[in-house]
């Protein structure tokens, strides 16, 4: 049960992150975003997806499932944002 809960959460969150990339590519095709802006989105996606993967795959699956049920992390996109220097 715990593994299925974590897997479903991971898929749902990853789908949301991929949606951001899709929107950026659509924006580029429409002429609203340049290649560098899309590249920034892809970079942030990569960082966010890695953080999500670590959350879902490192540690005890039962503990992760409990966190997802009780207090799920809210914004993986923000966790992937480049850090200010």
Residue, then its C-alpha position, 0 to 999 in steps of 0.5 A: x500500500x505505501x509503495x503504491x501511494x508513493x508511486x501515485x504521488x510521484x506520478x501526479x507531481x511529475x505530471x504537473x512539472x512536465x506540464x510546465x515544460x509543455x507550456x514553455x514549449x508552447x509559448x516558444x512556438x507561439x513566439x511568446x518565449x525565447x529559447x533562453x527562457x524555455x531553457x530556464x524552464x527546462x533547467x528548473x524542471x530538471x532540478x525539481x524532478x530530481x528533488x521529487x525523485x529523492x523525496x519519493x525514493x530515498x528513505x523508508x517508503x512507509x515514512x514517505x507515504x505517511x508524510x504524503x498522507x499527513x503533510x505533503x510537500x507543496x511546491x516541487x517547482x519552487x524547490x527546483x528554482x535556482x538559488x539566489x547568489 
